[in-house]
Amino acid sequence: MPTARSPAQRRELAEFVRAQREKLKPAAVGLAAVVRRRTPGLRREEVAQLCGLSVTWYTWLEQGRDIALSPSALARLANALRLRRAERAYLFELAGTRDPAADHGVAEQIPAALAACVNTIAAPAYVLDRSWTARAWNRKAQRLFAGWLDGAHDRNLLRFIFLAPGAHALIHDFDERARRVVGEFRADVSTHLDDPPIRDLVADLRRKSGTFARLWDQHGVLGREGGERTFDHPRDGFVRFTQVTFNLASEPELKLTILVPAAGNRPK
């Protein structure tokens, strides 16, 4: 089982958990109020009981000891402390492990405000989920990505690149881009490779695309750095962009990608 990754993180984890315990009112968790308490909030024994953990384990956690921190134990602790979304994510980040609740992925629909934001962007823009399936895009992205976002196609970016007939012609310097995309995807889903949707996607692509299978089996890992992206568009000819990708604070499973037209480039 994972442990907190450094002494500093263990100290911060201990102080964070203690602060959350001291903020929590007994009445909020269904405990009877008492006239006088030595410490604010809940007692350690009460938190341990609420989340089904031993008092010793919980005490060691607040002391910053290097103990085993299983995802299930942390999930019960997060629920007992009534942690909000950002607080829960911070707990798991400090512990150096994954939140089991994150394995459910994202919903089919994205927030309406995010979709509206994408539509206001003056350059091609799209939103990808964890499996790199497009969940929102604007008209400029729809025009640029012929065969992916412009009709009744599979919205997964990897399936477009490796299975769509027109992808090789559209993406300039296809071989290098394909290599980078596979390396970036592997890095992006490194902690989700056992999730059924990711596992099934990779298996399907390996069966259907020899190129993907060869690149995947090379185990290349690359950061998603952005940079120049070039296309041989069927209507606009050769076009050049700079890609910028943002992680969304309010939706951690979604990424917003914007393709900024290069100087002198005038895509329609």
Secondary structure, DSSP 8 states (H G I E B T S, - for coil): ----SSHHHHHHHHHHHHHHHHHS-GGGGT----S--SSSS--HHHHHHHTT--HHHHHHHHTT------HHHHHHHHHHTT--HHHHHHHHHHHTS--GGGGG---SS--HHHHHHHHH-SS-EEEE-TT-BEEEE-HHHHHHSTTTTSSS---BHHHHHHH-TTHHHHBTTHHHHHHHHHHHHHHHTTT-TTSHHHHHHHHHHHHH-HHHHHHHTTT-------EEEEEEETTTEEEEEEEEEEEETTEEEEEEEEEEE-TT----
